[in-house]
Amino acid sequence: MFNLFKGDKEDRPADVKGIRYELLQFIKQELQKAEGGEGGNIKGLNLYLACPSSEQAMYEAAVYTDKPEIFKDEVQRIADDYAVNLPEIWLMEVIFGQEFPPEAVRSNKLNAAFFIKTSKNFIKQTASAYLRALSGDTDQKEYNITSDGGKVHIGRDKKAQGDDGFFRTNHIAFPSDSENESNKYVSRQHAHIEWNNDAGRFMIFADEGGVPPRNKIKIRSEKSEDIIKLNSTHIGHQLQEGDQIILGESAVLEFSYQPVMHE
Protein backbone atom coordinates (compact mmCIF):
# COMPACT_ATOMS: atom_id res chain seq x y z
CA MET A 1 0.00 0.00 0.00
CA PHE A 2 1.32 3.44 -0.82
CA ASN A 3 2.20 5.75 2.08
CA LEU A 4 -0.63 8.20 2.57
CA PHE A 5 1.49 10.40 4.77
CA LYS A 6 4.65 10.63 2.70
CA GLY A 7 6.78 13.69 3.30
CA ASP A 8 6.98 16.24 6.06
CA LYS A 9 3.50 17.35 7.08
CA GLU A 10 4.67 20.94 7.48
CA ASP A 11 5.63 21.04 3.80
CA ARG A 12 2.17 20.04 2.60
CA PRO A 13 -0.41 22.74 1.79
CA ALA A 14 -3.09 23.09 4.45
CA ASP A 15 -5.96 24.62 2.47
CA VAL A 16 -7.88 24.12 -0.77
CA LYS A 17 -6.11 26.86 -2.72
CA GLY A 18 -2.70 25.60 -1.64
CA ILE A 19 -3.52 22.02 -2.69
CA ARG A 20 -4.91 23.20 -6.03
CA TYR A 21 -1.83 25.34 -6.70
CA GLU A 22 0.57 22.47 -5.94
CA LEU A 23 -1.44 20.02 -8.07
CA LEU A 24 -1.42 22.38 -11.05
CA GLN A 25 2.31 23.06 -10.61
CA PHE A 26 2.92 19.31 -10.54
CA ILE A 27 0.85 18.80 -13.71
CA LYS A 28 2.58 21.75 -15.38
CA GLN A 29 5.99 20.26 -14.63
CA GLU A 30 5.03 16.98 -16.30
CA LEU A 31 3.26 18.54 -19.29
CA GLN A 32 6.37 20.62 -20.08
CA LYS A 33 8.03 17.35 -21.05
CA ALA A 34 5.47 16.91 -23.83
CA GLU A 35 5.81 20.31 -25.51
CA GLY A 36 4.89 20.84 -29.13
CA GLY A 37 3.69 18.08 -31.41
CA GLU A 38 3.90 15.41 -28.72
CA GLY A 39 0.64 16.71 -27.31
CA GLY A 40 -1.24 15.32 -30.28
CA ASN A 41 -0.40 11.80 -29.12
CA ILE A 42 -1.97 12.32 -25.70
CA LYS A 43 -5.23 10.43 -25.17
CA GLY A 44 -5.79 11.49 -21.59
CA LEU A 45 -4.35 12.57 -18.27
CA ASN A 46 -4.80 10.63 -15.03
CA LEU A 47 -4.33 12.31 -11.65
CA TYR A 48 -4.23 9.88 -8.71
CA LEU A 49 -4.95 11.20 -5.21
CA ALA A 50 -4.35 9.18 -2.04
CA CYS A 51 -5.04 11.72 0.67
CA PRO A 52 -5.97 10.70 4.23
CA SER A 53 -9.70 10.80 4.97
CA SER A 54 -9.24 13.91 7.13
CA GLU A 55 -8.06 15.83 4.05
CA GLN A 56 -10.27 14.32 1.36
CA ALA A 57 -12.85 17.12 1.42
CA MET A 58 -10.09 19.67 0.74
CA TYR A 59 -8.66 17.59 -2.12
CA GLU A 60 -12.13 17.12 -3.63
CA ALA A 61 -12.72 20.86 -3.51
CA ALA A 62 -9.25 21.52 -4.99
CA VAL A 63 -10.07 19.50 -8.12
CA TYR A 64 -13.71 20.67 -8.33
CA THR A 65 -15.12 17.15 -7.93
CA ASP A 66 -18.68 18.44 -8.39
CA LYS A 67 -17.72 20.27 -11.62
CA PRO A 68 -14.72 18.39 -13.06
CA GLU A 69 -14.79 20.40 -16.29
CA ILE A 70 -13.43 23.41 -14.36
CA PHE A 71 -10.26 21.57 -13.35
CA LYS A 72 -9.92 20.18 -16.87
CA ASP A 73 -10.14 23.73 -18.26
CA GLU A 74 -7.33 24.84 -15.95
CA VAL A 75 -5.16 21.99 -17.20
CA GLN A 76 -6.05 22.91 -20.78
CA ARG A 77 -4.81 26.46 -20.13
CA ILE A 78 -1.51 25.07 -18.85
CA ALA A 79 -1.18 22.97 -22.00
CA ASP A 80 -1.92 26.02 -24.15
CA ASP A 81 0.69 28.10 -22.30
CA TYR A 82 3.36 25.52 -23.09
CA ALA A 83 2.17 24.86 -26.65
CA VAL A 84 1.20 21.31 -25.80
CA ASN A 85 -1.27 20.77 -28.59
CA LEU A 86 -3.74 18.42 -26.96
CA PRO A 87 -6.20 16.72 -29.32
CA GLU A 88 -9.74 18.08 -29.57
CA ILE A 89 -11.06 15.21 -27.45
CA TRP A 90 -9.04 14.10 -24.42
CA LEU A 91 -9.94 12.74 -20.98
CA MET A 92 -9.03 14.20 -17.59
CA GLU A 93 -9.52 11.56 -14.91
CA VAL A 94 -9.11 12.31 -11.19
CA ILE A 95 -9.00 9.04 -9.27
CA PHE A 96 -9.18 8.79 -5.48
CA GLY A 97 -8.03 5.90 -3.35
CA GLN A 98 -6.43 3.56 -5.87
CA GLU A 99 -2.89 2.23 -5.86
CA PHE A 100 -0.53 4.42 -7.88
CA PRO A 101 0.38 2.52 -11.06
CA PRO A 102 4.14 2.03 -11.40
CA GLU A 103 4.23 4.12 -14.60
CA ALA A 104 2.81 7.18 -12.82
CA VAL A 105 5.08 10.02 -11.65
CA ARG A 106 4.72 10.80 -7.94
CA SER A 107 4.59 14.27 -6.45
CA ASN A 108 7.23 15.27 -3.92
CA LYS A 109 4.83 17.58 -2.06
CA LEU A 110 1.44 15.87 -2.20
CA ASN A 111 -0.11 12.43 -1.90
CA ALA A 112 -0.56 12.43 -5.67
CA ALA A 113 0.68 10.81 -8.86
CA PHE A 114 0.26 11.79 -12.51
CA PHE A 115 0.21 9.76 -15.70
CA ILE A 116 0.04 10.86 -19.34
CA LYS A 117 -1.73 8.33 -21.55
CA THR A 118 -0.70 8.23 -25.21
CA SER A 119 -1.66 6.01 -28.12
CA LYS A 120 1.42 3.88 -27.38
CA ASN A 121 1.44 4.18 -23.61
CA PHE A 122 -1.29 2.52 -21.59
CA ILE A 123 -1.68 2.26 -17.84
CA LYS A 124 -0.84 -1.22 -16.64
CA GLN A 125 -3.11 -1.14 -13.63
CA THR A 126 -5.64 -3.39 -12.04
CA ALA A 127 -8.94 -2.24 -10.61
CA SER A 128 -11.56 -3.95 -8.50
CA ALA A 129 -15.17 -2.99 -7.86
CA TYR A 130 -18.29 -4.36 -6.16
CA LEU A 131 -21.97 -4.61 -7.03
CA ARG A 132 -24.91 -5.50 -4.82
CA ALA A 133 -28.66 -5.49 -5.29
CA LEU A 134 -30.61 -2.71 -3.60
CA SER A 135 -33.83 -3.98 -5.16
CA GLY A 136 -34.45 -7.40 -6.64
CA ASP A 137 -33.10 -10.79 -5.64
CA THR A 138 -29.66 -11.90 -6.90
CA ASP A 139 -27.96 -15.26 -6.45
CA GLN A 140 -25.16 -13.61 -4.41
CA LYS A 141 -25.27 -10.81 -1.85
CA GLU A 142 -22.30 -9.07 -3.43
CA TYR A 143 -20.21 -9.43 -6.59
CA ASN A 144 -16.55 -8.53 -6.98
CA ILE A 145 -15.42 -7.63 -10.52
CA THR A 146 -11.89 -6.91 -11.72
CA SER A 147 -10.31 -5.11 -14.65
CA ASP A 148 -8.75 -8.33 -15.97
CA GLY A 149 -11.86 -10.47 -15.54
CA GLY A 150 -13.42 -9.87 -18.96
CA LYS A 151 -17.09 -9.11 -19.60
CA VAL A 152 -19.47 -9.41 -16.67
CA HIS A 153 -22.93 -10.41 -17.98
CA ILE A 154 -26.08 -9.33 -16.13
CA GLY A 155 -29.47 -10.93 -16.64
CA ARG A 156 -32.27 -13.21 -15.48
CA ASP A 157 -31.04 -16.65 -14.41
CA LYS A 158 -27.49 -17.98 -14.34
CA LYS A 159 -27.85 -19.83 -17.64
CA ALA A 160 -29.97 -17.88 -20.08
CA GLN A 161 -31.04 -18.83 -23.60
CA GLY A 162 -31.24 -15.95 -26.04
CA ASP A 163 -33.54 -15.49 -29.03
CA ASP A 164 -30.82 -16.99 -31.23
CA GLY A 165 -31.02 -20.25 -29.30
CA PHE A 166 -27.58 -19.99 -27.73
CA PHE A 167 -26.97 -19.91 -23.98
CA ARG A 168 -24.85 -17.46 -22.05
CA THR A 169 -23.72 -17.34 -18.42
CA ASN A 170 -24.92 -14.37 -16.39
CA HIS A 171 -22.28 -13.59 -13.80
CA ILE A 172 -24.76 -11.35 -11.97
CA ALA A 173 -28.01 -13.31 -12.03
CA PHE A 174 -31.57 -12.51 -10.96
CA PRO A 175 -33.24 -15.95 -10.53
CA SER A 176 -36.58 -16.28 -12.31
CA ASP A 177 -37.96 -18.56 -9.57
CA SER A 178 -37.58 -15.79 -6.98
CA GLU A 179 -40.73 -14.36 -5.43
CA ASN A 180 -39.27 -10.87 -5.76
CA GLU A 181 -41.43 -8.94 -8.22
CA SER A 182 -38.49 -6.96 -9.60
CA ASN A 183 -36.79 -10.05 -11.03
CA LYS A 184 -39.39 -10.73 -13.71
CA TYR A 185 -38.60 -7.41 -15.43
CA VAL A 186 -34.91 -8.28 -15.88
CA SER A 187 -34.19 -9.72 -19.33
CA ARG A 188 -32.19 -12.88 -19.89
CA GLN A 189 -29.54 -10.83 -21.72
CA HIS A 190 -29.94 -7.45 -20.11
CA ALA A 191 -26.51 -5.80 -19.82
CA HIS A 192 -22.79 -6.30 -19.36
CA ILE A 193 -19.93 -4.47 -17.62
CA GLU A 194 -16.38 -4.37 -18.94
CA TRP A 195 -13.16 -2.51 -18.13
CA ASN A 196 -12.10 0.29 -20.50
CA ASN A 197 -8.36 0.79 -20.25
CA ASP A 198 -8.37 4.06 -22.21
CA ALA A 199 -10.81 5.65 -19.77
CA GLY A 200 -9.47 3.80 -16.72
CA ARG A 201 -13.05 2.96 -15.73
CA PHE A 202 -15.58 0.16 -15.66
CA MET A 203 -18.31 0.73 -18.25
CA ILE A 204 -21.81 -0.68 -18.51
CA PHE A 205 -23.49 -1.44 -21.84
CA ALA A 206 -27.03 -2.44 -22.63
CA ASP A 207 -27.49 -5.80 -24.33
CA GLU A 208 -30.38 -6.57 -26.67
CA GLY A 209 -32.74 -7.23 -23.76
CA GLY A 210 -31.88 -3.95 -22.07
CA VAL A 211 -32.74 -1.42 -24.75
CA PRO A 212 -36.13 0.04 -25.77
CA PRO A 213 -38.76 -0.99 -26.60
CA ARG A 214 -37.97 -3.89 -24.28
CA ASN A 215 -36.64 -3.67 -20.72
CA LYS A 216 -34.55 -0.58 -20.22
CA ILE A 217 -31.42 0.50 -18.33
CA LYS A 218 -31.09 3.73 -16.40
CA ILE A 219 -28.23 4.96 -14.22
CA ARG A 220 -28.50 7.51 -11.45
CA SER A 221 -25.31 9.18 -10.31
CA GLU A 222 -24.86 9.60 -6.55
CA LYS A 223 -23.14 12.97 -7.01
CA SER A 224 -25.32 14.70 -9.59
CA GLU A 225 -28.53 12.63 -9.28
CA ASP A 226 -28.84 12.93 -13.07
CA ILE A 227 -30.60 10.04 -14.84
CA ILE A 228 -28.69 8.50 -17.75
CA LYS A 229 -30.59 6.21 -20.12
CA LEU A 230 -28.84 3.60 -22.25
CA ASN A 231 -30.73 3.40 -25.51
CA SER A 232 -28.12 1.62 -27.61
CA THR A 233 -25.91 -1.46 -27.34
CA HIS A 234 -22.96 0.54 -28.72
CA ILE A 235 -22.81 3.50 -26.31
CA GLY A 236 -21.85 2.72 -22.73
CA HIS A 237 -21.65 4.64 -19.47
CA GLN A 238 -18.55 5.08 -17.31
CA LEU A 239 -19.49 3.87 -13.85
CA GLN A 240 -18.65 6.02 -10.84
CA GLU A 241 -18.70 5.45 -7.10
CA GLY A 242 -22.27 5.07 -5.83
CA ASP A 243 -23.96 4.78 -9.24
CA GLN A 244 -27.32 3.00 -9.12
CA ILE A 245 -28.07 0.81 -12.14
CA ILE A 246 -31.81 0.35 -12.71
CA LEU A 247 -32.73 -2.73 -14.75
CA GLY A 248 -36.22 -3.03 -16.21
CA GLU A 249 -38.89 -1.62 -13.92
CA SER A 250 -37.39 -1.78 -10.45
CA ALA A 251 -34.33 -4.05 -10.04
CA VAL A 252 -31.41 -1.91 -8.83
CA LEU A 253 -27.68 -2.64 -8.55
CA GLU A 254 -25.30 -0.34 -6.69
CA PHE A 255 -21.71 0.11 -7.98
CA SER A 256 -18.88 0.82 -5.55
CA TYR A 257 -15.11 0.50 -5.26
CA GLN A 258 -15.56 -0.49 -1.62
CA PRO A 259 -16.91 -3.83 -0.38
CA VAL A 260 -19.99 -3.85 1.83
CA MET A 261 -19.40 -4.95 5.41
CA HIS A 262 -21.97 -7.67 5.99
CA GLU A 263 -23.20 -8.35 9.49
N, C-alpha and C positions, 0 to 999 in steps of 0.2 A: 504493500500500500504506500502511496506517495505520502510525504510528510506535509501535513496541512499547515504546520507552523514553522516552515523553513525560514531561516533568516532571523535577524534581530528584530524583535517586535517594534522597537523604537524607530526603525528605518521604514516601517510600513506606513502608508497613508492611513489616517484615522477618520476620514470623512468621505462622502460620496464624490465630491469634486476631485479630491486627491487621488482616489482610486481610478476615476475615469481618466484623469490626466496621465497617470502612470501606465494605464492600459493602452492608451492611444500612443504614448511615446514608445512603448514596447512594440506595438504594431508598426509604427512608423519605421523603427529601426530595422525590422525584418523586411518591410516592403521596399526599403531603399536598395536591398540586394537584388530586386527584380525590376530595376529601372528599365524604361524604354520598351522595346518590342516584346520582352519577356512577359509583360503583363497580359498579352493576348493569349498566352497559354494557361493562364490561371482559370480554374473552374470554380474555385471557392476558397474561402478562408474559414478556418476553424479556430475558435478561441475557447480553450478549456479553463474552467475555473474550479478550484478545489478549496474554497474558503471554509473556515470553521462556521458552524451554524450560527454562532453569535454575530458573525459579520455578513451573513448571506443577504440580509435585507439591503445592506449598503452596496454590495456587489450587484445585486439585481437592479437597484436604482441607477448605479453607475453605467450599466449597459442598456438601460431603458427596456427592461424585460417586457413591460406592458406594450411598448411601441418600438419593436426591434428595428424598424426602418430608420429611426432617428440615428441609432448607433451605426447602422450600415452607411447612412449618408455621411457621417463624420469620417468613416474609414475611406469612403469614396473621395472625399475632399483631400485626404492625405495622399491617396494614390494620384490624384490630379496634380497636386503640388510637386510630386516627384516624377511626373510624366510616366507613371506606371499605367499603361493603357489597358485597363481592365476591359474584358468583353462586355457587350451590352447586357448580357444576362449572366450573373454570377451569384453565388450563395454566400451569405454570412451566417455562420452557425455559432451560437454561444451555448456551450454545453457545460452544465454543472454536474459535479459529483462523479465523473467517470475517471478511470485511470488515464494518466497522460500516455498517449501512444509514444513509443520510443523515437519515432521520427519527428515529434514535435519539439520545438525550441522552448526551453523553460525561462521564465522571467527571473531575474536576480532579486527583484524587489517585491514581487507579488506571488501569491499562490496561483499562478497562471502559466499556461503554455499555449503556443501558437503554431499553427501548421498551415502551409500554403499548398492547396491541392492543384495539381496541373494535370494535363491530359496523360502525362507519363508518370505521374507520381500519386499513388493512392495511399490512403491511410491503411496500415495493416493493424487494425484494431478489432477487438471483439466486444460485443455488446450483449447484454442480457436484459430481458424485460419479463413482466408478469401480467397475466390476464385472469380476471375472475368475474363470475356472473353476479350482477346486482339484481337482475330480474331474469327469470327463466331457470331451468334446471339443467346443469351440465354434468357430465360423467366424472369430472374431477372438481374439487373445490377451487383449485388454482392451477394455472398452467405457466410453465417457465419456457420462454422461447429465446433462442440465441441467434446471433448474426451469421453463424456458420451452419445453421440447422436446416437451411432450405425453406421451401414454401410451407406455411402452416395453414392447412385447410380448415374452414369453419363451416359447419352445416348440421343438418338433422341426421342423427344416427352416426355411429362410428364407421360403418360400411354403408355407403350410399350409392345407389344405382342411378345414373343420369339418364336423360332422354335418349342418349345415343346407345344405351344398353350396357355401357362400361361402368365398372365400380371404381370408386375412389375412397381413400381413407380420410375421414375428418379427424384431425388432431385435436380440435376443440369441438366436441359433439354435444348436441342437445337431443337426448333420447326421445324417440317418438312415443314410447310407452309411458312416459312421465305423465302425471296428472296435472302438471303445471300448464296452464292455458297458453302461456307465452311460447312454449316449444312448438306448437303446431303451425305457427307462422314463420318458422325458420325453414328455409329451403334446404334440400339435400345438398346442393352445391351453392352455398350462399356467398361466401367471400374467402379471401386468403390474405395472409400477411407475409411479407418478405422483406429482407434487409436490402436497403439501397446504399451501396458503398459511396456513391458520388455525393449523396445528401448526408450520409452519416446518420441515417434514421431508419426505423422500421416504417413500412408503408402498408396500408390496407387497400385492397382492390375488391371491387364487386365482381363476383362471378355471375354466370348467366341467371342463376336463381335469385340474385340480389339486386337486379336492376328493374326499373319500371318496364312494362306495367305489372310485373310480378312483385314479389316481396322486395322491399327497398332497404337501403342502408343509409343511416344518418349518423353524423358524428357531432357531439357537442364538446367544445373545448372548455376545460375548467377555468382557464384564464379569461377568455373573452365571452364565453357563453354563446358564441355564434353557432348556428346550425349549418353544417356542411352536408350536402347531399351528393352521393355517388350515383351518377346517372349513366355511367359508361364502364365497361370492363377494362378500358385502356387508360383511364385517368385515375390515379390513386391519391391518397391523402397521407401526408407525413404525420405519424402519430406523435403526440406530445404527452408529457406527464399529466395524468388525470383525465385524459380523453375518455368519453363515454361513447361506445359504439352501439347503436340501436339497430337491431336486426328485425326485419318484418314489422310487426305491430308494437311489440313491447319487450322482447328479449334484449337485455342490455349487458354488455361486457365493459369492464373498466380496464384501461391500460395504465401500467405504472412501471417505473424502473426499480421500485422497491417491493419486496415480498410482503404479503400480509401476515401479520402475527396471529396465528390461529390459537384460540384458547384450548 
